[in-house]
């Protein structure tokens, strides 16, 4: 890339794990061109991964918004439901105006979908760079440059796209980055709130976070086994927190019933989850956003994989360990059918791996 633009827009709308997988590439861009102005368009429900609650969406960077200079909010799920509504048209126009007002000179589509490519086009930049073989092939008609990628892992693919866009400018490789090098917001109120919640539950020492939920059923290790794992971890002097989100109350209750008091349930916002995870000694969960958050923060992370391929999606950083049984079959169809390998994974196997990590 000759004559590096002063302003670049990142397009990675969601979801949680995918945004976290994009952060190292954007951190590489920031490290290579420290003075560049970076904007990011993201779904509103995920924006706390980039900007703490109540913080300004644009302006001077701080611990509240450590990586990017401006955050643009989208709500594509709501827009699709009410495509012809006046509110939808107004919000789309506002997003377009906000991106155009920032005068971005390039856009990097790290999502590779028609939706993300259309959003990048709305910014009116002279050039959009995307993957040569994106997730949705039609997206390439919106690109002026297409980056070839060779790596299996999504994090490395994102880095390859940024390095392609930066070609001709010396920069680090992702292997030089450690967990924590892609900064996440720090929000003092969320940290204080989580400290108070832990104190209320009597957790003053080290603890584990257990996360039964995942994006679809096939990725979920049985909730009751998380409860049994909590009981076993307590014998090692480690209390457990059952993390759960909307729609996961039943799983939380099942895990809590089996835990027999060895675990406590905590539901949190994204900002609060970041604060809570920073305090944890161990994280155990499936292929889901909170697991990737823990790995990125440098928490000892045990990831329980079933239908998804850890070579592509698994925790990337040191202090992470992946368990996957031979009976698991790679399948990204969002099936509700159970994954036999993941269902066969025993509490003893998971506990042994957790002890290895803790040691």
N, C-alpha and C positions, 0 to 999 in steps of 0.2 A: 504494500500500500504506500503510494507516494503521497507526500504532503498530507500528513494525518489530519483529518477533520478535527475541529475543536469541540464538536458536539456529536455524540452518538446515542442512539436509542436502542435499548435492549427490549426485545419482545419475548417474554416468557410469561404467559398469563396464569398458568397453574399447571399442575396442582402442587400441594405442599412439597412432596418429595422431589418433583421435577424442578421447582424453583430452587430448592437447596442444592440440587445437582448442577444448576447453572451458576451458582454463586462463585465457585472457584475460578471459572472462566472469566467472570466479570472482575474478580479480584486480580487476576492476571493482567487484564486490560488496564486496570487502575495502577498496578505496580509498574507496568511498562510505560504508560503515559500518565504520569501523576497529575498533570495539569488539565487533562481532558475533562469535559463536562459530560457526565453520564446520566441519562434518563432511563426509566424502566416503566413499561406499561404492564400492569398486573391486575388480576381480578381483585376486587375490593376485599373479598373475604380472606385473602392471603397477604394483604399489604403489610401486616405487622411483622412479617419476615424481613421487610426492608425498612420500615419506619415505625417507631414506637407510637402507642396511642397518644393522641393529643399533639404530637409533634408536627411541625410545618412540613408539608409535602415537597417543598422546594426551598433552596437557599443553602447557606453554609452547612457543611457536613459536621456531624457531632456524634456522640455515642447514641443519640436517639435515631439517627439516620446515617450510619457510618460509611456506607459504600457508594451510594448514588446521590447525585445532586438534585434530582427531581423524580417524584413518583406520580405516574398517571394511573387513575383508577378506572377499571372497566367492570362491567357486570353482565357478561355475555349470556349467562344462564337466564337472568331475568329478561334481558332483551329478546331472547329467542321466544320466551313465553308470551311476550307482549310486543311483537315486532311492529305493529301498526299504531301502538299507543303514542299519545303526544309526549308522555314522559320519556319514552324510549328514544324518540327522535331528538328530544332536547338533550338527553344525556350523551347520545352519539355525537351530536354537534358540539357539545361542550368538550368532549374528549378530543375531537378533531381539532378544534380551535386551540386547546391547550398544547397539543403536540406541535402544531404548526407554529404557535407563538414561541416555542423554544428553539426554532430554527435548526433542527437536527440536520446534519450533513450526511449522515449514514444511519442505517438501521440494521441490526443484527437479529434475525429471527432464529431463536434458539428452541423454538417449539416445533416448527416444521409442519404446521397444519394450514389448511386454507384459511381458517379463522384468524390465526396469528399473522399470516401473510397479508390478509386484507387490512388488519389493524396497522401493520407496518406501512402499507400503502397510504393509509389515511393520514399518516404523519407528513406526507409530502416531501420525503427526503429524495435527493438525487439518486441514491443507490441503496438497494436492499440486498444484503448477503444472507443466504440460507444454506442449508445442506444440499449437496448434489443429489442425494437420495433421501428426501425428507419422509416423514411418516405418511404424509399424504402427497402423492406425486404431483397432483394438480398445483400445489403451492409453488412449484418452480416457475410457473408462468409470471409470477410477481417479482422474481429475483433478477437483479442485474449481474450478480456474482453468485456462483454456487461452489461451496467448499467441499472438496473431497475429504472423506474421513475413513480411517482404517481401523480405529480402535473398537473394541467390543463394548467397553463401558461407556455409559452415557456421559459421565463427567469428562472423560478423555475426549469424547466426540465434541462436546461443547468447547473444550480447550482447543481442539484442532480447528474448529471454525474461527475462533478468535485469532489464533496464530496465523491462519490463512489470511484473514483480513489485515493482520499486522505484518504480513510478509515484507521482508526487507528491513524490519526493525528488530534488533536483537531483544529477546525476552526470555524469561524463565520458562521451564517446562513444569507441568503439573507435579512431577515427581519431587520437585524442590519445595512444594507447599506441604505444610503440615496441617492437621486438623486445627481449626481456629484461625487459620490465615484468611478465611473469607468471613469478615466480621458480621455479626448479627446485632441488632439493636439491644441496648441496655436501658431498661425502664425502672427507675428507682421504686416507683409505686408498686409495680408488679412484683419486684423482688421482695419488698417489705410485706406485701400481701401473702406471698407464698411462704415466707418465713413464719408469719403469724399462723397460717393454716397448719403448717408442720408442727408448730409449738402446741396448737390446740389439740392435735392428735397425739401429742406426747412423743413425737419423733425429734429427738435432739441430736442424735448421732448419725452415722452413715446409713443410707437407705438405698433400696433398689426401686426403680420404676418398672412396673410390668404393664404391658400394653396389649390387651387381648384383641382389640379391633384391628381391622385392615380394610382396604378398599372394597374387596368382594370376598364372598364366603370361602372360596377355595384357598385364600391366603391366610385363613385364620386357624391357628392352633387352638384346640378346645379350651374354652374359658375355664372350665373346672380344673384343668391342669395348671393354669396360672395360679389358681388358688392353692393347689397342692404345692407348687413351687414356692409360693410365699411361706407356707408352713416349713418347708425344708430350709429355706434361706434364713428363717428366724432362728433355727438351731445353730446357724453359723454367726449369729449376732447381727443379722441384717434385717431390719424391718422393711416392709414393701408398701409402695403406693400403687394402687390400681388406677391407671390413667384411662379415662374414657371420654368420648365425645358425644355429640348429638346422635341419637339412634343406637347407642351402644349401652344403654342402661341395663338391658337384660343380661348382656355378657358380664358387665360389672357385677351385677347382683349374684350371678352364678359363681364367679370367681370369689367374691366375698364370702359366700355361704360355705365354700370348701375351705377357705383360708382359716376359719375358726379364730378370727381376731388377729392373725399375723399380718394382715394388710389393712390399709385404709383407702377409701375411694376419694379421688380428687378430680373434679372437672374444672378446666381452666380455659382461658382465652389463649391465643397463640403467644402473646407477650408473656403471660403468666407461665405457659408451658416452657418457654425459653428459660425463664428465671428458675423454675422448678428443676428443669433438667440440668442446669449448671450446678446445682447443689448435689446431684445424685452420684452415688458410687458405681452403680451398675444399671444398665437398661436392657430389658428383654422384650422383644416384640417381633412381629412379622415384617414383611416388605410393605412398609407404610411410612408416611411422613414423619411421625414422631421418632421412629427408629433412625431415620436418616438425619434428623436433627441432632439426636444424641451423638451419633458418629461424627458429625461435623464439629460438634462442640468438644470433641476429645474425651467424651465419657466412655468408659468401658461398655461396649455394646455387643450384645449377643443377638444376632438376627436369625430368626427361624423361617427358612424359605421353603416354599412348596412349588406352585406352578410357574413362578417367575424365575428367570435365570440370574443367579448372583453375579455371574461374569458380566452381565449387562447392567444390573440394577443394585447389586449388593453394596453394603457399606464399604467405602473406599479407603478409609483412613486407618492408621495404626490404632491399636487397642480395640479393634473390632474383630469379631469372629462370626462366621456364618455356619449354620447347621442346615444340611439338606440331605434327605434320605434318597437312596438310589431309586425308590419306587416313584418319586416325583417326576411328572412329565411336564415339560415346558409348554405353557398355554397362556396366552394373553387375552383370551376371549371374555374375560370377566365372568367366567362360569360360576354358577351357584353350587355346582357339584363339588363334593369334597375331594381334596387331593389326598390320595391314599398314603403317600409318603409322609406328608405332614401329620396326618391323623395317626400314623404309626409311631411317630417320634415320642419317646418316653420321657417322663419327668426326670428319671435317673440320668438319661443322656444329656438333657438340658442342664441339670444341676452340675454334672461333672464338667461340662463346658464352662459354666459360670464360675466354678471354682478355679478352673484354669486361668480364666481372665482375671479373677480377683487376686490370684497369686502373682 
